[in-house]
Amino acid sequence: MSPHIDDHATDAPESKQPGAAHPELLARAEALMKSARTEDPNGPLTGRSPARDADRAKNKK
């Protein structure tokens, strides 16, 4: 999904794309989001925690 700009105050159904008129703002926003993102040392989560499954099994009794 590419970044886009919406004006929910005046265009709730998002029928207009004001970002199309300002591609430089979209590029700046995308660069900011990419630079601010960090990897989670605990991720990616691929399944449920064994402790969670044990707790659920214990609580079902």
N, C-alpha and C positions, 0 to 999 in steps of 0.2 A: 504494500500500500504506500503510495507516495504521499508526502505531506501536502496539505491544502489548507486554505484559510476560509473560514466561514464567519458570517456576521449574523449570529443568532438573534440579535436584537431587532434587526430589520428584515431578516430572511430566514425565518424558522424552518421552512421546508428545504432549505439549502438548494434553491433552484438557480442561484447565481454563484459564480465562482470568482470572487474578487481577486483571488491570488493569481488568476490567469493574467490579469493586467499588471501584476507586480512579481514577475518571476525572480527578481533579485531578492525580494523579501523571503520567498520560499526557499531559495538557495541558502540564505543566511540562517533561517530557522532550522533547516535540515542539518547544516554544519554544526550549529549549536547543539542540537539534540545528539548528534553522533559524538561530539567531543565530550558531552556531559555523561554519556553512558559508561558504566563500568561493569565488568563481569562479576557475577556473584560467585564467591569461592565455594558456595554450597550447591551451585547449579551446574547444569540444568537438572531439575528434578525429573526423574524418569519413572518413578513408581511411588507407591505408598511406603511409609515408614513401617518397618516390622514392629516397632513399639506401638504404633497406632493400631495395627491389626490385633496385637496382643491385648491392648486395653479394650478394644471393642468386643473381643471374644470373652474377656473377663466380665464385662458389664452385661452381656446377654444372659448370663447364668442366673 
